[in-house]
Amino acid sequence: MKVTEARTIPLRGATPDGGWAQGYDPNEDLHTLIEIRTDDGVVGYGSCFTSQALVEGALEVLRPFLLGESAVEPERVSEKLHQFTFWQGRGGSITHAISGIDIALWDIMGQATGQPVSRLLGGRYRDRIKPYGSLLFAEPEILRPRLESAVARGFRALKLGWNGFGRVNRAYDELLVRTARATVGADVEIMVDAGGSEQFWPHGYKWALETAKMLADYHVAWFEEALPPDDIEGYIRLRENAPLPISGGEVLTRRQSFLPWIERGALDIIQPDTTKCGGLSEARRIAWMAYDHNIQMVSHGWNTAVGLAADLQLAAAMPVALYVEYITPSPYIDDIVAEPFVLDTDGMLAIPTSPGLGVTLDLERIAHLAGGSLSR
Protein backbone atom coordinates (compact mmCIF):
# COMPACT_ATOMS: atom_id res chain seq x y z
CA MET A 1 0.00 0.00 0.00
CA LYS A 2 1.59 3.27 -1.18
CA VAL A 3 0.99 6.94 -0.39
CA THR A 4 -0.47 8.69 -3.44
CA GLU A 5 -1.58 12.05 -2.06
CA ALA A 6 -1.19 14.33 0.95
CA ARG A 7 -3.48 17.31 1.27
CA THR A 8 -4.37 19.88 3.91
CA ILE A 9 -7.76 20.81 5.37
CA PRO A 10 -7.88 24.05 7.37
CA LEU A 11 -10.33 24.51 10.23
CA ARG A 12 -11.69 28.04 10.46
CA GLY A 13 -14.69 29.93 11.75
CA ALA A 14 -14.95 28.28 15.16
CA THR A 15 -11.43 28.46 16.58
CA PRO A 16 -11.70 28.47 20.40
CA ASP A 17 -10.29 31.44 22.26
CA GLY A 18 -6.69 30.55 23.08
CA GLY A 19 -6.06 33.46 25.41
CA TRP A 20 -3.45 34.87 23.04
CA ALA A 21 -2.30 38.40 23.78
CA GLN A 22 -2.88 39.47 20.17
CA GLY A 23 -6.61 38.95 20.54
CA TYR A 24 -9.22 36.39 19.59
CA ASP A 25 -10.64 35.74 16.16
CA PRO A 26 -12.75 32.59 15.53
CA ASN A 27 -11.51 32.66 11.93
CA GLU A 28 -7.92 32.18 13.05
CA ASP A 29 -6.32 29.30 11.21
CA LEU A 30 -4.53 27.44 13.99
CA HIS A 31 -5.50 23.83 13.27
CA THR A 32 -4.96 21.92 10.04
CA LEU A 33 -6.00 18.38 9.24
CA ILE A 34 -3.86 16.30 6.91
CA GLU A 35 -5.49 13.73 4.65
CA ILE A 36 -3.29 10.94 3.32
CA ARG A 37 -4.62 8.85 0.40
CA THR A 38 -3.30 5.48 -0.76
CA ASP A 39 -3.35 3.43 -3.95
CA ASP A 40 -5.62 0.92 -2.20
CA GLY A 41 -8.22 3.57 -1.44
CA VAL A 42 -7.59 3.69 2.31
CA VAL A 43 -7.61 7.25 3.68
CA GLY A 44 -6.03 8.37 6.94
CA TYR A 45 -6.30 11.63 8.85
CA GLY A 46 -3.85 13.50 11.02
CA SER A 47 -3.89 16.85 12.78
CA CYS A 48 -1.35 19.69 13.08
CA PHE A 49 -1.41 22.52 15.60
CA THR A 50 -0.39 25.15 13.06
CA SER A 51 -1.86 27.05 10.13
CA GLN A 52 -2.64 25.65 6.69
CA ALA A 53 -0.19 28.05 5.05
CA LEU A 54 2.69 26.72 7.14
CA VAL A 55 1.67 23.08 6.68
CA GLU A 56 1.33 23.58 2.92
CA GLY A 57 4.79 25.13 2.80
CA ALA A 58 6.18 22.20 4.74
CA LEU A 59 4.43 19.70 2.47
CA GLU A 60 6.13 21.26 -0.55
CA VAL A 61 9.40 20.16 1.05
CA LEU A 62 8.12 16.80 2.31
CA ARG A 63 6.08 15.47 -0.62
CA PRO A 64 9.08 14.28 -2.71
CA PHE A 65 10.12 12.05 0.22
CA LEU A 66 6.57 10.94 1.07
CA LEU A 67 4.70 10.19 -2.15
CA GLY A 68 5.23 6.60 -3.26
CA GLU A 69 6.30 5.54 0.23
CA SER A 70 4.73 2.69 2.18
CA ALA A 71 1.52 3.81 3.88
CA VAL A 72 1.77 1.09 6.55
CA GLU A 73 5.22 1.88 7.99
CA PRO A 74 4.55 5.11 9.90
CA GLU A 75 7.53 5.04 12.22
CA ARG A 76 10.09 4.40 9.46
CA VAL A 77 8.54 6.87 7.02
CA SER A 78 8.28 9.61 9.66
CA GLU A 79 11.89 9.12 10.69
CA LYS A 80 12.88 9.35 7.04
CA LEU A 81 11.07 12.68 6.79
CA HIS A 82 12.86 13.95 9.89
CA GLN A 83 16.24 12.81 8.60
CA PHE A 84 15.79 14.19 5.08
CA THR A 85 14.74 17.65 6.29
CA PHE A 86 17.35 18.35 8.96
CA TRP A 87 18.55 21.49 7.21
CA GLN A 88 15.05 22.88 6.73
CA GLY A 89 13.30 21.37 9.71
CA ARG A 90 14.41 20.13 13.13
CA GLY A 91 11.34 21.71 14.68
CA GLY A 92 8.77 24.30 13.67
CA SER A 93 6.48 23.90 10.69
CA ILE A 94 8.30 20.94 9.14
CA THR A 95 8.01 18.93 12.34
CA HIS A 96 4.39 20.03 12.85
CA ALA A 97 3.55 18.77 9.35
CA ILE A 98 5.37 15.47 9.95
CA SER A 99 3.23 15.14 13.09
CA GLY A 100 0.03 15.21 11.05
CA ILE A 101 1.45 12.86 8.43
CA ASP A 102 2.57 10.39 11.09
CA ILE A 103 -0.83 10.34 12.79
CA ALA A 104 -2.52 9.76 9.42
CA LEU A 105 -0.15 6.89 8.59
CA TRP A 106 -0.90 5.19 11.91
CA ASP A 107 -4.60 5.64 11.14
CA ILE A 108 -4.06 3.94 7.78
CA MET A 109 -2.06 1.07 9.26
CA GLY A 110 -4.79 0.47 11.83
CA GLN A 111 -7.43 0.36 9.13
CA ALA A 112 -5.31 -1.91 6.95
CA THR A 113 -4.75 -4.40 9.78
CA GLY A 114 -8.19 -4.09 11.35
CA GLN A 115 -6.67 -3.01 14.67
CA PRO A 116 -6.89 0.08 16.89
CA VAL A 117 -3.68 2.10 16.78
CA SER A 118 -3.10 1.48 20.50
CA ARG A 119 -2.69 -2.25 19.87
CA LEU A 120 -0.18 -1.53 17.12
CA LEU A 121 1.72 0.79 19.48
CA GLY A 122 2.35 -2.22 21.70
CA GLY A 123 -0.89 -3.11 23.42
CA ARG A 124 -3.77 -1.68 25.44
CA TYR A 125 -3.20 -1.18 29.16
CA ARG A 126 -6.63 0.43 29.63
CA ASP A 127 -9.92 0.92 27.86
CA ARG A 128 -10.88 4.29 29.36
CA ILE A 129 -9.17 7.33 30.85
CA LYS A 130 -10.06 10.54 32.63
CA PRO A 131 -10.25 13.60 30.37
CA TYR A 132 -9.63 16.99 31.90
CA GLY A 133 -11.68 19.77 30.43
CA SER A 134 -9.32 22.50 29.28
CA LEU A 135 -10.61 26.08 29.37
CA LEU A 136 -9.47 29.61 30.07
CA PHE A 137 -9.64 31.72 33.17
CA ALA A 138 -12.08 34.63 33.10
CA GLU A 139 -13.58 37.16 35.50
CA PRO A 140 -15.32 35.33 38.36
CA GLU A 141 -18.82 36.17 37.15
CA ILE A 142 -17.97 34.61 33.77
CA LEU A 143 -15.82 31.79 35.12
CA ARG A 144 -18.46 30.35 37.47
CA PRO A 145 -21.06 29.44 34.82
CA ARG A 146 -18.35 28.07 32.51
CA LEU A 147 -17.15 25.75 35.25
CA GLU A 148 -20.67 24.71 36.18
CA SER A 149 -21.37 23.91 32.53
CA ALA A 150 -18.23 21.78 32.23
CA VAL A 151 -19.08 19.83 35.37
CA ALA A 152 -22.65 19.35 34.11
CA ARG A 153 -21.19 17.81 30.93
CA GLY A 154 -19.48 15.20 33.06
CA PHE A 155 -15.92 16.49 33.56
CA ARG A 156 -14.38 15.53 36.89
CA ALA A 157 -11.09 17.29 36.18
CA LEU A 158 -10.60 20.79 34.78
CA LYS A 159 -7.53 22.74 33.71
CA LEU A 160 -7.72 26.52 33.82
CA GLY A 161 -5.20 28.96 32.47
CA TRP A 162 -4.00 32.02 30.63
CA ASN A 163 -5.97 35.25 30.30
CA GLY A 164 -5.62 37.23 33.55
CA PHE A 165 -3.73 34.63 35.58
CA GLY A 166 -0.21 35.90 36.26
CA ARG A 167 -0.98 39.08 34.36
CA VAL A 168 -2.68 41.29 36.98
CA ASN A 169 -1.44 40.67 40.52
CA ARG A 170 -1.18 37.92 43.13
CA ALA A 171 -4.49 38.79 44.76
CA TYR A 172 -6.28 38.36 41.44
CA ASP A 173 -4.55 35.03 40.82
CA GLU A 174 -5.79 33.75 44.15
CA LEU A 175 -9.29 35.12 43.51
CA LEU A 176 -9.49 33.10 40.29
CA VAL A 177 -8.32 29.89 41.93
CA ARG A 178 -10.52 30.41 44.99
CA THR A 179 -13.52 31.01 42.72
CA ALA A 180 -12.79 27.84 40.77
CA ARG A 181 -12.45 25.66 43.85
CA ALA A 182 -15.58 27.08 45.48
CA THR A 183 -17.54 26.53 42.27
CA VAL A 184 -16.60 22.92 41.50
CA GLY A 185 -16.12 21.66 45.04
CA ALA A 186 -13.56 19.34 46.49
CA ASP A 187 -14.30 16.31 44.32
CA VAL A 188 -13.34 17.86 40.97
CA GLU A 189 -9.63 18.04 40.21
CA ILE A 190 -8.21 21.41 39.18
CA MET A 191 -5.01 22.03 37.23
CA VAL A 192 -3.60 25.52 36.56
CA ASP A 193 -1.71 26.60 33.44
CA ALA A 194 0.03 29.97 33.77
CA GLY A 195 0.83 30.11 30.07
CA GLY A 196 4.50 30.93 30.44
CA SER A 197 5.07 30.28 26.74
CA GLU A 198 3.24 33.50 25.92
CA GLN A 199 5.46 36.14 24.39
CA PHE A 200 7.51 38.26 26.82
CA TRP A 201 6.49 36.27 29.90
CA PRO A 202 7.54 38.52 32.80
CA HIS A 203 7.84 36.10 35.72
CA GLY A 204 10.75 34.10 37.06
CA TYR A 205 11.51 31.43 39.60
CA LYS A 206 10.48 33.30 42.76
CA TRP A 207 7.08 34.28 41.36
CA ALA A 208 6.54 30.70 40.26
CA LEU A 209 7.51 29.27 43.65
CA GLU A 210 5.24 31.59 45.61
CA THR A 211 2.38 30.94 43.21
CA ALA A 212 2.95 27.19 43.52
CA LYS A 213 2.55 27.48 47.29
CA MET A 214 -0.75 29.32 46.84
CA LEU A 215 -2.02 26.71 44.38
CA ALA A 216 -1.12 23.89 46.74
CA ASP A 217 -3.35 25.48 49.39
CA TYR A 218 -6.29 24.94 47.01
CA HIS A 219 -5.27 21.34 46.24
CA VAL A 220 -4.37 22.05 42.62
CA ALA A 221 -3.20 18.88 40.89
CA TRP A 222 -0.34 20.47 38.93
CA PHE A 223 1.15 23.83 37.91
CA GLU A 224 1.79 24.09 34.19
CA GLU A 225 4.07 26.44 32.22
CA ALA A 226 5.01 28.55 35.22
CA LEU A 227 8.17 29.79 33.49
CA PRO A 228 9.29 30.56 29.92
CA PRO A 229 9.61 27.32 27.94
CA ASP A 230 13.41 27.46 27.55
CA ASP A 231 14.21 28.06 31.23
CA ILE A 232 15.30 24.52 32.06
CA GLU A 233 17.40 25.66 35.04
CA GLY A 234 14.44 27.52 36.51
CA TYR A 235 12.22 24.48 36.07
CA ILE A 236 14.75 22.22 37.78
CA ARG A 237 14.79 24.52 40.82
CA LEU A 238 11.03 24.88 40.80
CA ARG A 239 10.40 21.13 40.65
CA GLU A 240 12.78 20.59 43.55
CA ASN A 241 11.10 23.18 45.78
CA ALA A 242 7.46 23.49 44.75
CA PRO A 243 4.87 21.72 46.95
CA LEU A 244 2.90 20.40 43.95
CA PRO A 245 3.79 18.74 40.63
CA ILE A 246 5.27 20.93 37.87
CA SER A 247 4.41 20.31 34.22
CA GLY A 248 5.39 21.66 30.81
CA GLY A 249 6.89 20.85 27.43
CA GLU A 250 4.09 21.61 24.98
CA VAL A 251 6.24 23.83 22.75
CA LEU A 252 9.10 21.33 22.40
CA THR A 253 9.40 19.26 19.23
CA ARG A 254 11.34 16.07 18.40
CA ARG A 255 12.33 13.52 21.05
CA GLN A 256 15.85 14.90 21.21
CA SER A 257 14.55 18.20 22.58
CA PHE A 258 12.71 16.43 25.40
CA LEU A 259 15.66 14.31 26.47
CA PRO A 260 17.50 16.87 28.67
CA TRP A 261 14.24 17.85 30.40
CA ILE A 262 13.64 14.21 31.25
CA GLU A 263 17.20 13.23 32.14
CA ARG A 264 17.75 16.29 34.34
CA GLY A 265 14.43 15.97 36.14
CA ALA A 266 13.12 19.39 35.15
CA LEU A 267 9.45 18.36 35.29
CA ASP A 268 7.17 16.04 37.21
CA ILE A 269 4.87 15.80 34.18
CA ILE A 270 6.10 16.06 30.58
CA GLN A 271 3.54 17.26 28.03
CA PRO A 272 4.44 16.60 24.40
CA ASP A 273 1.82 17.68 21.86
CA THR A 274 1.27 14.81 19.43
CA THR A 275 0.15 17.27 16.73
CA LYS A 276 3.43 19.23 17.03
CA CYS A 277 6.23 17.07 18.44
CA GLY A 278 6.45 14.61 15.53
CA GLY A 279 3.24 12.60 15.78
CA LEU A 280 2.46 9.35 17.54
CA SER A 281 5.80 7.80 16.63
CA GLU A 282 7.71 10.57 18.37
CA ALA A 283 5.26 11.01 21.26
CA ARG A 284 5.48 7.29 22.06
CA ARG A 285 9.28 7.48 22.28
CA ILE A 286 9.05 10.54 24.55
CA ALA A 287 6.46 8.82 26.73
CA TRP A 288 8.65 5.74 27.18
CA MET A 289 11.71 7.86 28.00
CA ALA A 290 9.62 9.61 30.64
CA TYR A 291 8.31 6.31 31.99
CA ASP A 292 11.86 4.97 32.33
CA HIS A 293 12.71 8.05 34.41
CA ASN A 294 9.53 7.78 36.53
CA ILE A 295 8.13 10.98 35.05
CA GLN A 296 4.45 11.17 34.19
CA MET A 297 3.48 11.88 30.57
CA VAL A 298 0.23 13.72 29.82
CA SER A 299 -0.29 14.70 26.18
CA HIS A 300 -0.86 18.39 25.55
CA GLY A 301 -4.03 18.56 23.52
CA TRP A 302 -5.35 22.00 22.60
CA ASN A 303 -6.42 20.54 19.29
CA THR A 304 -9.05 18.63 17.27
CA ALA A 305 -11.05 15.40 17.40
CA VAL A 306 -8.28 13.78 15.36
CA GLY A 307 -5.66 14.95 17.84
CA LEU A 308 -7.78 13.78 20.78
CA ALA A 309 -8.27 10.38 19.13
CA ALA A 310 -4.50 10.06 18.70
CA ASP A 311 -3.91 11.01 22.34
CA LEU A 312 -6.45 8.43 23.48
CA GLN A 313 -4.72 5.68 21.51
CA LEU A 314 -1.34 6.68 22.95
CA ALA A 315 -2.73 6.78 26.49
CA ALA A 316 -4.07 3.26 26.06
CA ALA A 317 -0.64 1.98 25.05
CA MET A 318 1.34 3.44 27.98
CA PRO A 319 1.88 1.49 31.23
CA VAL A 320 0.97 4.57 33.29
CA ALA A 321 -1.46 7.16 31.95
CA LEU A 322 -3.87 9.17 34.07
CA TYR A 323 -5.37 11.87 31.84
CA VAL A 324 -5.96 13.23 28.37
CA GLU A 325 -6.56 16.90 27.64
CA TYR A 326 -9.96 17.76 26.14
CA ILE A 327 -10.47 21.39 25.12
CA THR A 328 -14.05 22.32 25.97
CA PRO A 329 -16.21 23.50 24.41
CA SER A 330 -14.76 23.19 20.90
CA PRO A 331 -16.55 22.53 17.61
CA TYR A 332 -13.29 21.13 16.25
CA ILE A 333 -13.70 18.24 18.70
CA ASP A 334 -17.41 17.95 19.31
CA ASP A 335 -18.81 18.76 15.87
CA ILE A 336 -16.51 17.06 13.35
CA VAL A 337 -17.07 13.44 14.34
CA ALA A 338 -20.03 11.29 13.33
CA GLU A 339 -20.39 10.00 16.90
CA PRO A 340 -19.48 12.55 19.59
CA PHE A 341 -17.18 11.67 22.46
CA VAL A 342 -19.25 10.87 25.57
CA LEU A 343 -18.05 10.85 29.18
CA ASP A 344 -19.42 8.08 31.37
CA THR A 345 -20.93 8.54 34.82
CA ASP A 346 -17.45 8.41 36.38
CA GLY A 347 -16.22 11.24 34.19
CA MET A 348 -14.14 8.83 32.09
CA LEU A 349 -13.74 8.63 28.32
CA ALA A 350 -13.77 5.30 26.48
CA ILE A 351 -10.75 4.66 24.26
CA PRO A 352 -11.99 3.56 20.82
CA THR A 353 -11.38 -0.05 19.80
CA SER A 354 -12.33 0.16 16.12
CA PRO A 355 -9.56 0.11 13.48
CA GLY A 356 -7.17 3.03 13.14
CA LEU A 357 -7.74 6.06 15.34
CA GLY A 358 -11.21 4.76 15.97
CA VAL A 359 -13.24 7.82 15.00
CA THR A 360 -15.36 8.54 11.94
CA LEU A 361 -15.19 12.13 10.76
CA ASP A 362 -18.16 14.18 9.60
CA LEU A 363 -16.71 15.27 6.26
CA GLU A 364 -19.61 17.60 5.46
CA ARG A 365 -19.08 19.53 8.67
CA ILE A 366 -15.33 19.60 8.08
CA ALA A 367 -15.91 20.91 4.55
CA HIS A 368 -18.03 23.71 6.00
CA LEU A 369 -15.27 24.67 8.46
CA ALA A 370 -12.73 24.45 5.66
CA GLY A 371 -14.65 27.00 3.60
CA GLY A 372 -16.88 24.69 1.61
CA SER A 373 -14.28 22.51 -0.04
CA LEU A 374 -11.86 19.77 0.95
CA SER A 375 -9.62 20.35 -2.05
CA ARG A 376 -6.29 22.15 -1.81
C-alpha distance (Angstrom), angle and dihedral (degrees) to the residues before:
residue distance angle dihedral
M1 . . .
K2 3.82 . .
V3 3.81 134.1 .
T4 3.80 109.6 -111.5
E5 3.80 103.2 168.7
A6 3.80 142.1 14.8
R7 3.77 118.7 -169.0
T8 3.79 137.5 168.7
I9 3.80 130.0 -124.3
P10 3.81 115.9 -165.9
L11 3.79 121.2 -150.0
R12 3.80 112.8 -143.5
G13 3.77 140.5 155.1
A14 3.80 98.2 45.9
T15 3.80 104.5 49.6
P16 3.83 107.9 153.3
D17 3.78 117.7 -120.4
G18 3.79 106.0 -91.3
G19 3.79 96.4 -169.8
W20 3.80 90.9 -115.5
A21 3.79 115.7 168.1
Q22 3.81 91.7 -129.9
G23 3.79 91.1 65.9
Y24 3.78 138.5 -102.2
D25 3.77 127.5 -73.7
P26 3.83 119.9 167.8
N27 3.80 87.9 -150.3
E28 3.79 91.5 62.3
D29 3.78 110.6 128.1
L30 3.80 102.5 -135.3
H31 3.80 101.8 134.0
T32 3.79 127.2 56.4
L33 3.78 127.9 -177.8
I34 3.79 119.2 -147.6
E35 3.79 119.5 -147.6
I36 3.80 117.2 -159.1
R37 3.83 117.9 -165.2
T38 3.80 126.6 -163.8
D39 3.79 137.0 -157.3
D40 3.81 88.8 -111.9
G41 3.80 92.1 57.5
V42 3.80 96.1 -109.4
V43 3.82 112.5 138.4
G44 3.79 125.7 -159.4
Y45 3.79 131.1 -169.0
G46 3.77 132.0 -147.3
S47 3.79 134.4 174.9
C48 3.82 133.2 -135.0
F49 3.79 126.5 -164.2
T50 3.80 94.0 -138.4
S51 3.79 139.5 73.3
Q52 3.79 126.6 -72.4
A53 3.80 91.5 -118.6
L54 3.80 91.7 58.2
V55 3.81 93.6 43.4
E56 3.81 91.0 48.8
G57 3.79 90.2 50.8
A58 3.78 90.1 50.2
L59 3.81 92.0 47.8
E60 3.80 89.9 55.8
V61 3.80 86.1 62.8
L62 3.80 96.1 39.3
R63 3.81 103.6 42.9
P64 3.85 96.0 78.5
F65 3.82 88.8 58.0
L66 3.82 95.1 40.5
L67 3.80 109.0 42.6
G68 3.79 111.6 87.4
E69 3.80 92.1 19.8
S70 3.78 124.5 125.9
A71 3.80 111.0 -81.7
V72 3.81 92.8 -155.7
E73 3.82 100.2 56.7
P74 3.81 101.8 71.6
E75 3.78 98.8 160.2
R76 3.81 95.1 49.8
V77 3.80 94.7 42.4
S78 3.81 92.9 47.6
E79 3.79 91.6 49.5
K80 3.79 88.8 50.1
L81 3.80 89.4 54.0
H82 3.80 90.8 50.1
Q83 3.78 92.5 48.1
F84 3.81 95.9 45.7
T85 3.82 93.7 50.3
F86 3.80 101.7 46.2
W87 3.79 92.6 121.2
Q88 3.80 94.0 48.6
G89 3.77 100.3 29.3
R90 3.81 135.1 25.0
G91 3.78 89.7 139.4
G92 3.78 136.7 -16.7
S93 3.78 123.3 61.6
I94 3.80 96.5 -12.6
T95 3.80 91.8 55.4
H96 3.81 91.9 42.6
A97 3.82 89.5 54.5
I98 3.81 92.1 47.0
S99 3.82 86.4 53.0
G100 3.80 91.8 59.8
I101 3.80 92.5 43.3
D102 3.79 91.7 50.3
I103 3.81 93.3 50.2
A104 3.82 90.1 49.4
L105 3.81 91.8 49.9
W106 3.80 91.4 51.9
D107 3.81 87.7 49.5
I108 3.81 89.4 53.2
M109 3.80 93.9 47.1
G110 3.80 90.2 50.9
Q111 3.78 91.3 51.4
A112 3.80 92.0 45.7
T113 3.81 92.7 52.1
G114 3.79 96.9 36.2
Q115 3.81 91.2 -121.5
P116 3.81 135.6 119.6
V117 3.79 111.6 -108.1
S118 3.81 90.8 -117.0
R119 3.81 90.9 64.7
L120 3.80 90.2 50.4
L121 3.81 89.8 50.0
G122 3.79 88.1 62.2
G123 3.78 108.0 -72.9
R124 3.79 143.6 -50.2
Y125 3.80 117.2 -81.0
R126 3.82 92.3 176.0
D127 3.77 141.3 13.3
R128 3.81 98.6 -149.4
I129 3.79 138.6 26.7
K130 3.78 139.6 -172.6
P131 3.81 114.5 -97.3
Y132 3.77 118.2 -153.9
G133 3.76 114.6 -145.3
S134 3.79 108.1 -125.2
L135 3.80 117.1 -149.9
L136 3.78 141.1 143.8
F137 3.75 131.7 -95.5
A138 3.80 116.5 -109.4
E139 3.80 139.0 169.5
P140 3.82 109.5 -56.4
E141 3.80 94.2 -107.9
I142 3.82 89.2 55.3
L143 3.80 96.6 36.5
R144 3.81 96.2 55.7
P145 3.82 97.9 61.4
R146 3.82 91.1 42.3
L147 3.78 90.5 55.2
E148 3.79 92.9 44.5
S149 3.80 89.7 51.5
A150 3.81 92.5 50.7
V151 3.80 92.1 49.7
A152 3.81 90.0 47.5
R153 3.82 88.2 55.4
G154 3.78 88.9 58.4
F155 3.82 105.1 -97.0
R156 3.79 114.1 148.1
A157 3.80 94.1 -179.9
L158 3.80 127.5 46.1
K159 3.79 133.0 -174.4
L160 3.79 117.7 -154.5
G161 3.76 127.0 -171.4
W162 3.76 156.3 135.5
N163 3.80 124.7 29.9
G164 3.82 108.5 79.2
F165 3.79 98.5 -6.0
G166 3.81 109.3 112.6
R167 3.78 90.0 0.3
V168 3.82 103.6 84.2
N169 3.80 113.5 31.0
R170 3.80 141.3 -59.5
A171 3.79 93.9 -92.4
Y172 3.80 90.7 56.4
D173 3.80 91.6 48.0
E174 3.78 90.2 54.7
L175 3.81 91.8 45.1
L176 3.81 89.9 56.8
V177 3.78 94.0 48.5
R178 3.81 93.0 43.3
T179 3.81 89.9 50.7
A180 3.79 91.4 50.2
R181 3.79 94.6 49.5
A182 3.80 93.3 45.7
T183 3.80 90.6 49.4
V184 3.80 100.4 48.9
G185 3.79 99.0 30.9
A186 3.75 131.0 -140.5
D187 3.80 98.1 -58.9
V188 3.81 97.5 63.3
E189 3.80 116.1 78.9
I190 3.80 117.6 -127.8
M191 3.80 126.7 -158.0
V192 3.82 123.2 -174.3
D193 3.82 125.9 -146.3
A194 3.80 114.0 -167.8
G195 3.79 92.4 -170.0
G196 3.79 96.6 -130.1
S197 3.80 90.5 169.2
E198 3.80 89.7 72.2
Q199 3.78 113.4 113.4
F200 3.82 116.5 -82.8
W201 3.81 94.7 5.8
P202 3.82 103.6 -165.7
H203 3.80 103.3 -158.1
G204 3.77 132.1 91.4
Y205 3.77 140.4 -172.9
K206 3.81 99.2 -61.9
W207 3.81 93.6 50.9
A208 3.78 89.4 48.2
L209 3.80 93.5 49.2
E210 3.80 94.4 49.2
T211 3.78 91.1 46.0
A212 3.81 90.3 49.4
K213 3.80 89.3 55.9
M214 3.81 90.7 52.1
L215 3.80 92.0 48.6
A216 3.79 91.6 50.2
D217 3.82 88.9 57.2
Y218 3.81 87.6 62.2
H219 3.82 93.1 46.4
V220 3.80 94.4 -112.6
A221 3.80 110.5 -179.5
W222 3.81 96.6 -139.2
F223 3.81 143.0 -11.6
E224 3.79 112.9 -129.1
E225 3.82 130.5 -160.4
A226 3.78 94.8 -6.5
L227 3.81 91.6 158.6
P228 3.82 137.1 32.1
P229 3.81 109.9 -70.0
D230 3.82 96.2 -112.3
D231 3.81 96.7 50.2
I232 3.79 97.2 102.6
E233 3.82 93.0 156.6
G234 3.79 91.0 53.3
Y235 3.79 91.2 49.3
I236 3.80 91.9 50.3
R237 3.81 90.5 54.5
L238 3.78 92.4 43.6
R239 3.80 94.1 50.8
E240 3.80 90.4 49.8
N241 3.80 94.1 51.5
A242 3.79 108.8 26.7
P243 3.83 117.2 101.9
L244 3.82 93.3 -137.2
P245 3.82 135.4 44.8
I246 3.82 117.9 -74.7
S247 3.80 120.9 -144.1
G248 3.80 138.4 -175.7
G249 3.79 146.0 119.8
E250 3.79 103.9 118.7
V251 3.81 94.4 128.6
L252 3.81 95.5 50.4
T253 3.80 119.7 101.3
R254 3.82 132.6 -163.1
R255 3.80 122.7 25.7
Q256 3.79 91.4 -99.9
S257 3.80 90.7 65.0
F258 3.80 91.7 54.0
L259 3.79 95.3 48.8
P260 3.84 99.2 82.4
W261 3.81 91.3 46.1
I262 3.78 89.5 54.0
E263 3.80 98.9 40.1
R264 3.81 93.7 46.6
G265 3.79 94.4 46.1
A266 3.80 95.8 -121.4
L267 3.81 94.5 152.0
D268 3.78 140.0 33.0
I269 3.81 89.9 -152.2
I270 3.81 123.7 30.9
Q271 3.81 116.0 -154.5
P272 3.80 115.2 -163.8
D273 3.80 115.2 177.8
T274 3.81 108.2 -132.0
T275 3.82 90.5 -154.0
K276 3.83 91.5 55.8
C277 3.81 111.5 23.7
G278 3.81 97.2 65.2
G279 3.80 104.1 -70.1
L280 3.78 131.4 -92.0
S281 3.80 93.2 -39.1
E282 3.78 92.1 58.6
A283 3.81 96.4 36.4
R284 3.81 90.4 53.7
R285 3.81 91.2 53.8
I286 3.81 90.8 48.5
A287 3.79 91.1 48.0
W288 3.80 92.5 52.1
M289 3.82 92.2 47.3
A290 3.79 87.9 52.6
Y291 3.80 92.0 47.0
D292 3.80 91.1 52.1
H293 3.81 88.5 54.1
N294 3.83 93.4 45.7
I295 3.79 92.0 -112.6
Q296 3.78 119.4 139.3
M297 3.81 118.2 -120.6
V298 3.81 119.7 -150.2
S299 3.80 115.6 172.5
H300 3.79 115.6 -123.1
G301 3.77 105.0 -127.5
W302 3.80 117.4 177.6
N303 3.78 87.6 143.7
T304 3.82 148.6 84.3
A305 3.80 140.2 -52.5
V306 3.80 87.9 -92.3
G307 3.80 91.1 52.8
L308 3.80 91.6 46.6
A309 3.80 90.7 49.5
A310 3.81 89.8 52.3
D311 3.81 91.3 48.8
L312 3.80 90.7 50.4
Q313 3.80 91.8 52.5
L314 3.81 91.1 48.7
A315 3.80 91.9 47.9
A316 3.79 90.0 53.1
A317 3.80 91.2 54.0
M318 3.82 97.8 50.8
P319 3.83 122.0 90.1
V320 3.82 90.6 -134.2
A321 3.79 121.0 29.9
L322 3.79 125.0 146.7
Y323 3.81 107.5 170.2
V324 3.78 148.7 13.9
E325 3.79 123.4 -154.4
Y326 3.81 115.8 -117.1
I327 3.80 116.1 -174.9
T328 3.80 107.5 -142.0
P329 2.91 132.6 -127.3
S330 3.81 100.3 12.3
P331 3.81 129.2 145.7
Y332 3.81 88.2 -155.7
I333 3.80 87.5 67.9
D334 3.77 105.7 26.4
D335 3.81 101.3 36.6
I336 3.81 106.3 39.9
V337 3.80 99.5 62.8
A338 3.80 125.9 79.9
E339 3.81 91.0 -134.8
P340 3.82 114.2 33.7
F341 3.78 121.5 -131.8
V342 3.82 109.9 -99.2
L343 3.79 127.3 -160.8
D344 3.79 116.1 -140.7
T345 3.79 125.6 -131.3
D346 3.82 90.4 -85.0
G347 3.79 91.9 55.6
M348 3.81 91.2 -107.0
L349 3.80 129.6 136.4
A350 3.81 121.5 -137.2
I351 3.80 115.0 -125.8
P352 3.82 108.5 -130.3
T353 3.80 117.6 -110.7
S354 3.81 99.6 -169.4
P355 3.83 119.2 105.7
G356 3.79 120.4 -68.6
L357 3.79 118.1 -3.5
G358 3.77 87.7 -16.7
V359 3.80 99.9 -126.2
T360 3.79 131.2 105.9
L361 3.79 114.0 -143.6
D362 3.80 124.9 -137.9
L363 3.80 97.1 -127.3
E364 3.81 93.9 -173.8
R365 3.79 91.5 56.7
I366 3.80 90.9 44.8
A367 3.80 89.9 50.8
H368 3.80 89.1 53.4
L369 3.83 91.6 51.6
A370 3.79 89.7 45.7
G371 3.79 91.3 57.0
G372 3.78 100.0 -91.5
S373 3.78 100.1 -56.8
L374 3.78 138.1 71.9
S375 3.78 93.5 -158.5
R376 3.79 122.9 103.9
